[in-house]
Amino acid sequence: MTKKALLVIDVQNGMFQEGNVVYMGDTLLQILKDLLSQARLTNTAIFYVQHNGSVGHPLEYGAMGWNIHSAINPQKEDIIIQKTTPDSFFNTSLDEELKKQDIEHLIITGIQTEACVDTTCRRAFSMGYKVTLVSDTHSTWASEELSAQQIINHHNGVLRWFADVHPSNEIKFNF
């Protein structure tokens, strides 16, 4: 059986700032909590990716916005990967940590759909990982041209070239 890991990208306090909360933020957190519980029950590895923003950025390294959201606190056995670009693999230890655990299949969730989630899905695929994108467990903000839901829907369609795309209720972890 292929060993899986749950990857939670950039679900940090800065993405939930009053007046600028990521689209469907409460729902995203609830579904993530459920997925994290399922992953823990099956001893599936959990990786959090934490963006390190520059001074003044909502995810400024070390500031309150940088912390992983308290609704999904990492446990001591979880691995936290630090990054500075939308690519969770670029100049990080993610690939090395996945290989240490013989993980071949990534189940991807998180924020921001059209940036970090998209880039990480494509990069993981290019690196030979099997990728599953959880279609209802990534989010973003509206742009001038598109609603957040339109952006999410578009990426769920486009990323089918790089990942199996399934809603959270169809996700199965290792047993």
N, CA, C and O of each residue as an XYZ file, in Angstrom:
700
protein
N       0.835     -1.185      0.000
C       0.000      0.000      0.000
C       0.881      1.251      0.000
O       1.877      1.306      0.721
N       0.526      2.235     -0.790
C       1.261      3.487     -0.870
C       1.053      4.286      0.405
O      -0.078      4.463      0.857
N       2.136      4.763      0.979
C       2.059      5.538      2.211
C       1.673      6.986      1.898
O       2.236      7.619      1.005
N       0.701      7.490      2.657
C       0.143      8.822      2.421
C       0.533      9.796      3.520
O       0.921      9.408      4.622
N       0.417     11.079      3.181
C       0.573     12.154      4.162
C      -0.460     13.228      3.857
O      -0.785     13.484      2.698
N      -0.965     13.844      4.903
C      -1.854     14.996      4.779
C      -0.996     16.247      4.851
O      -0.229     16.428      5.796
N      -1.128     17.108      3.849
C      -0.363     18.350      3.775
C      -1.324     19.519      3.966
O      -2.278     19.675      3.205
N      -1.069     20.339      4.987
C      -1.902     21.500      5.313
C      -1.057     22.744      5.058
O      -0.103     23.019      5.786
N      -1.418     23.493      4.015
C      -0.606     24.620      3.563
C      -1.154     25.953      4.062
O      -2.300     26.304      3.780
N      -0.342     26.684      4.793
C      -0.571     28.095      5.142
C      -1.895     28.398      5.845
O      -2.472     29.465      5.633
N      -2.377     27.486      6.668
C      -3.591     27.771      7.442
C      -3.115     28.440      8.735
O      -3.001     27.816      9.790
N      -2.846     29.730      8.596
C      -2.232     30.542      9.640
C      -3.172     31.680     10.029
O      -4.067     32.042      9.266
N      -2.966     32.235     11.205
C      -3.837     33.294     11.717
C      -4.008     34.456     10.752
O      -5.096     35.023     10.650
N      -2.953     34.811     10.050
C      -3.008     35.947      9.128
C      -4.000     35.769      7.989
O      -4.366     36.741      7.328
N      -4.435     34.545      7.757
C      -5.419     34.272      6.697
C      -6.854     34.455      7.208
O      -7.815     34.324      6.450
N      -6.982     34.757      8.492
C      -8.297     34.875      9.117
C      -8.443     36.225      9.823
O      -9.100     36.320     10.860
N      -7.833     37.260      9.261
C      -7.884     38.586      9.865
C      -9.289     39.173      9.741
O      -9.933     39.057      8.699
N      -9.744     39.795     10.803
C     -11.075     40.420     10.803
C     -11.185     41.372      9.612
O     -10.313     42.207      9.373
N     -12.274     41.219      8.883
C     -12.495     42.048      7.703
C     -11.853     41.498      6.444
O     -12.112     42.006      5.353
N     -11.020     40.471      6.566
C     -10.358     39.893      5.392
C     -10.140     38.389      5.589
O      -9.056     37.869      5.329
N     -11.176     37.711      6.047
C     -11.091     36.274      6.293
C     -11.159     35.532      4.959
O     -11.947     35.883      4.081
N     -10.337     34.521      4.822
C     -10.361     33.687      3.633
C     -11.792     33.161      3.406
O     -12.524     32.929      4.369
N     -12.179     32.978      2.166
C     -13.519     32.531      1.802
C     -13.886     31.233      2.526
O     -13.121     30.269      2.516
N     -15.050     31.220      3.143
C     -15.581     30.050      3.859
C     -14.579     29.543      4.907
O     -14.410     28.337      5.086
N     -13.930     30.472      5.584
C     -12.877     30.138      6.530
C     -13.315     29.186      7.639
O     -12.597     28.238      7.957
N     -14.496     29.430      8.236
C     -14.961     28.552      9.316
C     -15.206     27.134      8.817
O     -14.876     26.164      9.499
N     -15.783     27.018      7.629
C     -16.033     25.699      7.038
C     -14.713     25.000      6.735
O     -14.562     23.806      6.993
N     -13.774     25.736      6.194
C     -12.445     25.187      5.904
C     -11.821     24.617      7.174
O     -11.300     23.501      7.166
N     -11.873     25.373      8.256
C     -11.285     24.907      9.517
C     -11.989     23.662     10.039
O     -11.331     22.750     10.539
N     -13.305     23.607      9.931
C     -14.040     22.446     10.425
C     -13.695     21.189      9.627
O     -13.462     20.126     10.202
N     -13.663     21.318      8.309
C     -13.332     20.155      7.484
C     -11.885     19.715      7.763
O     -11.599     18.521      7.843
N     -10.979     20.691      7.909
C      -9.593     20.351      8.224
C      -9.492     19.619      9.557
O      -8.742     18.650      9.674
N     -10.231     20.067     10.550
C     -10.221     19.380     11.846
C     -10.660     17.931     11.679
O     -10.064     17.028     12.267
N     -11.700     17.706     10.880
C     -12.178     16.343     10.630
C     -11.117     15.505      9.910
O     -10.873     14.359     10.287
N     -10.492     16.065      8.886
C      -9.444     15.345      8.156
C      -8.252     15.049      9.058
O      -7.686     13.957      9.007
N      -7.874     16.012      9.874
C      -6.760     15.795     10.799
C      -7.085     14.675     11.784
O      -6.222     13.855     12.094
N      -8.307     14.634     12.270
C      -8.719     13.552     13.182
C      -8.632     12.196     12.503
O      -8.130     11.234     13.085
N      -9.126     12.121     11.260
C      -9.060     10.860     10.509
C      -7.608     10.449     10.277
O      -7.256      9.277     10.416
N      -6.778     11.413      9.926
C      -5.367     11.117      9.687
C      -4.712     10.585     10.965
O      -3.949      9.621     10.913
N      -5.000     11.197     12.087
C      -4.416     10.755     13.359
C      -4.894      9.353     13.730
O      -4.111      8.540     14.223
N      -6.184      9.065     13.495
C      -6.728      7.740     13.812
C      -6.057      6.630     13.014
O      -5.976      5.490     13.473
N      -5.584      6.959     11.833
C      -4.973      5.961     10.952
C      -3.444      6.069     10.933
O      -2.782      5.433     10.113
N      -2.894      6.875     11.839
C      -1.447      7.091     11.907
C      -0.859      7.596     10.592
O       0.273      7.266     10.237
N      -1.641      8.399      9.876
C      -1.164      9.034      8.646
C      -0.323     10.245      9.033
O      -0.716     11.034      9.892
N       0.816     10.383      8.406
C       1.691     11.525      8.689
C       0.992     12.830      8.337
O       0.253     12.911      7.355
N       1.235     13.845      9.151
C       0.661     15.170      8.931
C       1.801     16.167      8.830
O       2.673     16.237      9.697
N       1.774     16.936      7.752
C       2.760     17.985      7.514
C       2.028     19.318      7.419
O       1.081     19.465      6.646
N       2.469     20.270      8.196
C       1.981     21.642      8.090
C       3.042     22.434      7.348
O       4.235     22.293      7.616
N       2.606     23.261      6.420
C       3.521     24.159      5.736
C       3.171     25.558      6.219
O       2.018     25.985      6.152
N       4.183     26.261      6.706
C       3.988     27.572      7.324
C       4.770     28.601      6.519
O       5.990     28.509      6.379
N       4.036     29.592      5.988
C       4.684     30.627      5.186
C       5.342     31.660      6.092
O       4.756     32.101      7.080
N       6.548     32.032      5.745
C       7.298     33.059      6.473
C       7.298     34.343      5.655
O       8.105     34.512      4.741
N       6.381     35.246      5.997
C       6.295     36.510      5.285
C       7.319     37.515      5.778
O       7.902     37.353      6.850
N       7.530     38.552      4.986
C       8.458     39.614      5.360
C       7.783     40.574      6.344
O       6.596     40.435      6.637
N       8.531     41.528      6.843
C       8.023     42.507      7.795
C       6.818     43.226      7.189
O       6.877     43.722      6.064
N       5.723     43.275      7.955
C       4.505     43.936      7.503
C       3.525     43.031      6.775
O       2.361     43.392      6.598
N       3.979     41.866      6.356
C       3.113     40.895      5.662
C       2.176     40.264      6.692
O       2.565     40.109      7.850
N       0.934     39.888      6.297
C       0.024     39.243      7.252
C       0.592     37.961      7.882
O       0.167     37.561      8.965
N       1.555     37.321      7.200
C       2.189     36.111      7.731
C       3.638     36.391      8.134
O       4.508     35.531      7.996
N       3.884     37.596      8.631
C       5.230     37.993      9.042
C       5.805     36.992     10.033
O       5.186     36.664     11.045
N       6.995     36.518      9.719
C       7.659     35.518     10.554
C       7.695     35.981     12.006
O       8.148     37.085     12.309
N       7.207     35.112     12.905
C       7.245     35.374     14.333
C       6.100     36.202     14.871
O       5.898     36.240     16.085
N       5.343     36.869     14.014
C       4.207     37.690     14.456
C       2.981     36.804     14.687
O       2.982     35.629     14.320
N       1.948     37.366     15.289
C       0.737     36.603     15.604
C       0.112     35.983     14.347
O      -0.361     34.848     14.404
N       0.099     36.686     13.236
C      -0.486     36.177     11.997
C       0.260     34.984     11.432
O      -0.302     34.217     10.650
N       1.513     34.818     11.813
C       2.359     33.730     11.320
C       1.986     32.390     11.939
O       2.180     31.350     11.310
N       1.458     32.393     13.152
C       1.145     31.147     13.849
C       0.098     30.323     13.115
O      -0.824     30.868     12.508
N       0.248     29.018     13.175
C      -0.761     28.117     12.621
C      -2.043     28.315     13.419
O      -2.009     28.451     14.642
N      -3.170     28.331     12.720
C      -4.457     28.619     13.362
C      -4.704     27.651     14.516
O      -4.480     26.447     14.386
N      -5.162     28.182     15.632
C      -5.330     27.375     16.848
C      -6.378     26.276     16.701
O      -6.347     25.305     17.456
N      -7.300     26.400     15.756
C      -8.312     25.353     15.543
C      -7.696     24.061     15.023
O      -8.303     22.995     15.122
N      -6.487     24.155     14.468
C      -5.844     22.965     13.889
C      -4.414     22.810     14.411
O      -3.515     22.450     13.651
N      -4.206     23.069     15.655
C      -2.871     23.011     16.254
C      -2.129     21.725     15.908
O      -2.684     20.631     16.002
N      -0.873     21.872     15.510
C      -0.051     20.684     15.283
C       0.198     19.936     16.593
O       0.230     20.528     17.672
N       0.372     18.639     16.468
C       0.754     17.789     17.595
C       2.264     17.564     17.518
O       2.891     17.866     16.502
N       2.841     17.034     18.593
C       4.305     16.883     18.636
C       4.839     15.981     17.528
O       5.974     16.160     17.088
N       4.042     15.015     17.069
C       4.521     14.108     16.023
C       4.396     14.687     14.613
O       4.946     14.127     13.665
N       3.681     15.795     14.467
C       3.511     16.423     13.157
C       4.782     17.170     12.770
O       5.563     17.584     13.628
N       4.972     17.333     11.485
C       6.147     18.039     10.983
C       5.704     19.376     10.417
O       4.732     19.464      9.667
N       6.442     20.420     10.795
C       6.163     21.763     10.287
C       7.301     22.157      9.361
O       8.473     22.129      9.734
N       6.925     22.523      8.150
C       7.876     22.935      7.116
C       7.758     24.450      6.944
O       6.655     24.978      6.807
N       8.882     25.137      6.953
C       8.904     26.588      6.753
C       9.195     26.892      5.288
O      10.069     26.279      4.675
N       8.437     27.864      4.726
C       8.683     28.251      3.332
C       8.594     29.763      3.178
O       8.071     30.462      4.046
N       9.114     30.252      2.057
C       9.074     31.685      1.767
C       8.511     31.990      0.384
O       8.416     33.153     -0.006
N       8.135     30.943     -0.363
C       7.568     31.127     -1.707
C       6.291     30.289     -1.810
O       6.010     29.503     -0.905
N       5.514     30.432     -2.883
C       4.310     29.613     -3.035
C       4.576     28.112     -3.184
O       3.663     27.305     -3.008
N       5.789     27.739     -3.501
C       6.159     26.337     -3.715
C       6.626     25.727     -2.392
O       7.676     26.100     -1.868
N       5.851     24.800     -1.860
C       6.175     24.180     -0.569
C       7.445     23.330     -0.617
O       7.951     22.923      0.429
N       7.963     23.059     -1.807
C       9.186     22.270     -1.958
C      10.435     23.135     -2.152
O      11.538     22.712     -1.803
N      10.273     24.336     -2.702
C      11.411     25.175     -3.077
C      12.161     25.674     -1.844
O      11.599     26.381     -1.007
N      13.434     25.297     -1.741
C      14.293     25.699     -0.623
C      13.703     25.335      0.738
O      13.850     26.083      1.704
N      13.032     24.174      0.808
C      12.508     23.672      2.080
C      12.985     22.235      2.275
O      13.632     21.654      1.404
N      12.653     21.684      3.424
C      13.013     20.291      3.720
C      11.855     19.330      3.436
O      11.924     18.168      3.834
N      10.796     19.779      2.761
C       9.614     18.941      2.569
C       9.934     17.626      1.873
O       9.575     16.566      2.386
N      10.587     17.660      0.740
C      10.883     16.428      0.003
C      11.719     15.476      0.859
O      11.442     14.277      0.907
N      12.721     15.998      1.523
C      13.584     15.179      2.386
C      12.773     14.523      3.507
O      12.951     13.337      3.786
N      11.897     15.277      4.142
C      11.085     14.746      5.243
C      10.092     13.690      4.750
O       9.860     12.691      5.430
N       9.516     13.908      3.586
C       8.600     12.919      3.007
C       9.354     11.625      2.697
O       8.867     10.533      2.987
N      10.516     11.752      2.123
C      11.320     10.567      1.776
C      11.749      9.795      3.023
O      11.809      8.566      2.997
N      12.046     10.500      4.108
C      12.428      9.825      5.360
C      11.330      8.874      5.821
O      11.604      7.842      6.433
N      10.090      9.234      5.521
C       8.952      8.425      5.959
C       8.389      7.555      4.829
O       7.329      6.948      4.987
N       9.083      7.491      3.704
C       8.663      6.689      2.549
C       7.267      7.068      2.047
O       6.508      6.206      1.604
N       6.940      8.339      2.116
C       5.631      8.822      1.665
C       5.677      9.042      0.162
O       6.597      9.669     -0.364
N       4.665      8.513     -0.519
C       4.565      8.608     -1.976
C       3.306      9.318     -2.440
O       3.189      9.660     -3.617
N       2.351      9.547     -1.526
C       1.049     10.098     -1.899
C       0.728     11.265     -0.968
O       0.665     11.100      0.251
N       0.524     12.449     -1.557
C       0.203     13.639     -0.777
C      -1.262     13.994     -0.936
O      -1.782     14.052     -2.051
N      -1.922     14.232      0.185
C      -3.299     14.719      0.207
C      -3.198     16.186      0.584
O      -2.839     16.522      1.713
N      -3.518     17.065     -0.371
C      -3.223     18.493     -0.225
C      -4.472     19.295      0.118
O      -5.535     19.132     -0.482
N      -4.296     20.184      1.127
C      -5.319     21.112      1.590
C      -4.643     22.457      1.845
O      -3.415     22.542      1.864
N      -5.434     23.499      2.040
C      -4.852     24.746      2.520
C      -5.247     25.996      1.786
O      -6.282     26.070      1.124
N      -4.383     26.976      1.929
C      -4.619     28.331      1.436
C      -3.343     28.785      0.713
O      -2.261     28.549      1.251
N      -3.384     29.325     -0.293
C      -4.261     30.053     -1.159
C      -4.361     29.275     -2.454
O      -3.354     28.925     -3.070
N      -5.580     29.013     -2.851
C      -5.873     28.133     -3.975
C      -4.989     28.384     -5.184
O      -4.310     27.473     -5.659
N      -4.993     29.618     -5.686
C      -4.323     29.906     -6.955
C      -2.831     30.174     -6.803
O      -2.147     30.417     -7.797
N      -2.326     30.134     -5.601
C      -0.903     30.381     -5.384
C      -0.246     29.139     -4.787
O       0.228     28.275     -5.526
N      -0.214     29.043     -3.477
C       0.535     27.976     -2.804
C      -0.050     26.586     -3.039
O       0.700     25.624     -3.204
N      -1.367     26.467     -3.057
C      -1.988     25.153     -3.280
C      -1.722     24.694     -4.710
O      -1.285     23.564     -4.930
N      -1.984     25.563     -5.678
C      -1.754     25.243     -7.088
C      -0.287     24.879     -7.327
O       0.004     23.834     -7.909
N       0.626     25.722     -6.886
C       2.050     25.512     -7.137
C       2.542     24.218     -6.501
O       3.309     23.476     -7.115
N       2.107     23.946     -5.280
C       2.547     22.735     -4.589
C       1.985     21.481     -5.252
O       2.687     20.475     -5.355
N       0.736     21.525     -5.700
C       0.170     20.371     -6.432
C       0.992     20.060     -7.674
O       1.376     18.913     -7.905
N       1.256     21.079     -8.464
C       2.000     20.879     -9.705
C       3.418     20.384     -9.431
O       3.902     19.479    -10.110
N       4.077     20.969     -8.449
C       5.452     20.584     -8.139
C       5.504     19.150     -7.614
O       6.381     18.379     -8.005
N       4.568     18.786     -6.728
C       4.548     17.418     -6.189
C       4.381     16.415     -7.321
O       5.067     15.393     -7.356
N       3.474     16.702     -8.245
C       3.261     15.834     -9.405
C       4.556     15.706    -10.214
O       4.950     14.600    -10.583
N       5.205     16.817    -10.484
C       6.431     16.820    -11.278
C       7.566     16.065    -10.590
O       8.479     15.570    -11.251
N       7.504     15.979     -9.267
C       8.531     15.271     -8.505
C       8.208     13.789     -8.340
O       8.963     13.051     -7.707
N       7.077     13.354     -8.913
C       6.746     11.935     -8.895
C       5.825     11.483     -7.784
O       5.584     10.285     -7.632
N       5.309     12.406     -7.011
C       4.345     12.033     -5.970
C       2.971     11.819     -6.580
O       2.603     12.489     -7.545
N       2.221     10.897     -6.026
C       0.787     10.800     -6.319
C       0.160     11.919     -5.508
O       0.503     12.110     -4.341
N      -0.758     12.662     -6.118
C      -1.331     13.833     -5.462
C      -2.851     13.732     -5.462
O      -3.469     13.409     -6.477
N      -3.438     14.013     -4.307
C      -4.884     14.183     -4.191
C      -5.127     15.583     -3.660
O      -4.596     15.959     -2.615
N      -5.927     16.350     -4.375
C      -6.348     17.672     -3.917
C      -7.734     17.520     -3.318
O      -8.641     17.000     -3.968
N      -7.904     17.973     -2.079
C      -9.205     17.900     -1.427
C     -10.002     19.117     -1.881
O      -9.726     20.242     -1.467
N     -10.993     18.881     -2.737
C     -11.677     19.950     -3.474
C     -12.412     20.953     -2.598
O     -12.587     22.102     -3.004
N     -12.846     20.552     -1.409
C     -13.577     21.468     -0.527
C     -12.732     21.896      0.675
O     -13.262     22.378      1.676
N     -11.429     21.717      0.566
C     -10.570     22.042      1.703
C      -9.354     22.851      1.262
O      -8.250     22.671      1.776
N      -9.577     23.742      0.303
C      -8.619     24.788     -0.019
C      -9.433     26.042     -0.311
O     -10.591     25.961     -0.721
N      -8.821     27.196     -0.097
C      -9.590     28.432     -0.217
C      -8.713     29.604     -0.623
O      -7.488     29.508     -0.703
N      -9.400     30.728     -0.880
C      -8.750     31.941     -1.351
C      -9.658     33.134     -1.082
O     -10.602     33.046     -0.297
N      -9.363     34.241     -1.739
C     -10.178     35.449     -1.686
C     -10.624     35.777     -3.101
O     -10.000     35.343     -4.069
N     -11.695     36.536     -3.224
C     -12.168     36.984     -4.536
C     -11.135     37.932     -5.151
O     -10.410     38.636     -4.448
N     -11.095     37.927     -6.476
C     -10.280     38.908     -7.196
C     -11.239     39.943     -7.784
O     -12.447     39.870     -7.559
N     -10.713     40.890     -8.523
C     -11.589     41.867     -9.171
C     -12.474     41.204    -10.214
O     -13.598     41.651    -10.446
N     -11.982     40.141    -10.848
C     -12.705     39.497    -11.941
C     -13.520     38.282    -11.529
O     -14.544     37.993    -12.147
N     -13.088     37.561    -10.495
C     -13.709     36.289    -10.139
C     -14.024     36.214     -8.649
O     -13.314     36.773     -7.814
N     -15.100     35.513     -8.342
C     -15.404     35.248     -6.939
C     -14.431     34.185     -6.427
O     -13.810     33.471     -7.215
N     -14.304     34.086     -5.117
C     -13.442     33.053     -4.537
C     -13.913     31.670     -4.977
O     -13.095     30.810     -5.301
N     -15.225     31.453     -4.990
C     -15.745     30.139     -5.391
C     -15.406     29.831     -6.849
O     -15.115     28.683     -7.183
N     -15.441     30.838     -7.716
C     -15.063     30.615     -9.114
C     -13.587     30.234     -9.226
O     -13.229     29.364    -10.021
N     -12.740     30.876     -8.442
C     -11.306     30.542     -8.454
C     -11.103     29.106     -7.985
O     -10.347     28.349     -8.593
N     -11.779     28.737     -6.905
C     -11.672     27.372     -6.369
C     -12.161     26.362     -7.405
O     -11.488     25.365     -7.667
N     -13.328     26.616     -7.993
C     -13.882     25.705     -8.999
C     -12.936     25.564    -10.188
O     -12.696     24.457    -10.671
N     -12.405     26.683    -10.652
C     -11.478     26.663    -11.794
C     -10.260     25.788    -11.479
O      -9.864     24.956    -12.295
N      -9.673     25.975    -10.304
C      -8.487     25.199     -9.956
C      -8.802     23.730     -9.707
O      -7.983     22.863    -10.011
N      -9.967     23.445     -9.163
C     -10.352     22.034     -9.029
C     -10.410     21.372    -10.403
O     -10.100     20.189    -10.536
N     -10.805     22.129    -11.419
C     -10.835     21.591    -12.779
C      -9.450     21.493    -13.398
O      -9.078     20.440    -13.916
N      -8.694     22.558    -13.352
C      -7.366     22.601    -13.970
C      -6.402     21.614    -13.309
O      -5.631     20.942    -13.994
N      -6.448     21.528    -11.990
C      -5.478     20.686    -11.286
C      -5.757     19.197    -11.456
O      -4.976     18.374    -10.979
N      -6.841     18.831    -12.116
C      -7.099     17.418    -12.421
C      -6.004     16.821    -13.318
O      -5.849     15.602    -13.390
N      -5.249     17.693    -14.000
C      -4.124     17.234    -14.812
C      -2.967     16.765    -13.939
O      -2.105     16.016    -14.399
N      -2.943     17.206    -12.675
C      -1.814     16.949    -11.779
C      -2.203     16.162    -10.527
O      -1.337     15.650     -9.818
N      -3.503     16.070    -10.261
C      -3.951     15.459     -9.009
C      -5.309     14.802     -9.204
O      -6.075     15.175    -10.092
N      -5.590     13.820     -8.359
C      -6.959     13.331     -8.242
C      -7.666     14.355     -7.365
O      -7.154     14.718     -6.306
N      -8.825     14.820     -7.788
C      -9.531     15.870     -7.059
C     -10.811     15.270     -6.491
O     -11.688     14.827     -7.233
N     -10.905     15.264     -5.165
C     -12.052     14.662     -4.483
C     -12.471     15.513     -3.296
O     -11.626     16.157     -2.675
N     -13.775     15.530     -2.963
C     -14.222     16.207     -1.756
C     -13.757     15.451     -0.506
O     -13.398     14.275     -0.575
N     -13.770     16.128      0.602
C     -13.257     15.562      1.858
C     -13.957     14.280      2.266
O     -13.332     13.404      2.864
N     -15.240     14.149      1.957
C     -15.962     12.936      2.381
C     -15.561     11.690      1.579
O     -16.000     10.585      1.895
N     -14.732     11.864      0.546
C     -14.248     10.720     -0.224
C     -12.779     10.394      0.069
O     -12.221      9.468     -0.520
N     -12.161     11.140      0.963
C     -10.747     10.938      1.268
C     -10.573      9.744      2.202
O     -11.232      9.651      3.237
N      -9.684      8.840      1.828
C      -9.375      7.649      2.624
C      -7.894      7.683      2.991
O      -7.029      7.859      2.133
N      -7.627      7.513      4.268
C      -6.257      7.481      4.754
C      -5.788      6.055      4.905
O      -6.571      5.118      4.757
N      -4.494      5.884      5.202
C      -3.908      4.552      5.419
C      -4.572      3.860      6.588
O      -5.059      4.506      7.516
N      -4.588      2.550      6.534
C      -5.126      1.762      7.661
C      -4.056      0.863      8.201
O      -4.297      0.116      9.150
